[in-house]
Amino acid sequence: MKKAAVYCVLLGLLAAGPAHASSWTDPSFESMVDDAELIALVEITEGGSFLCKGKVLDVL
């Protein structure tokens, strides 16, 4: 009996609403530059796509 109740609750949670991934449109380069507070030329020294370390070469 408890198993059936647990399954019913889980099924109800799954059916409560579909999950949606968030999505957005990227702004244009011009709007990014216009809205920027700081623009810098940076050389990536370590890391990869999600986490990296950089060396600032120039601040524009």
Sequence and secondary structure as in RCSB ss.txt:
>XXXX:A:sequence
MKKAAVYCVLLGLLAAGPAHASSWTDPSFESMVDDAELIALVEITEGGSFLCKGKVLDVL
>XXXX:A:secstr
 HHHHHHHHHHHHHHS            HHHHHHH S  EEEEEEEE SSSEEEEEEEE 
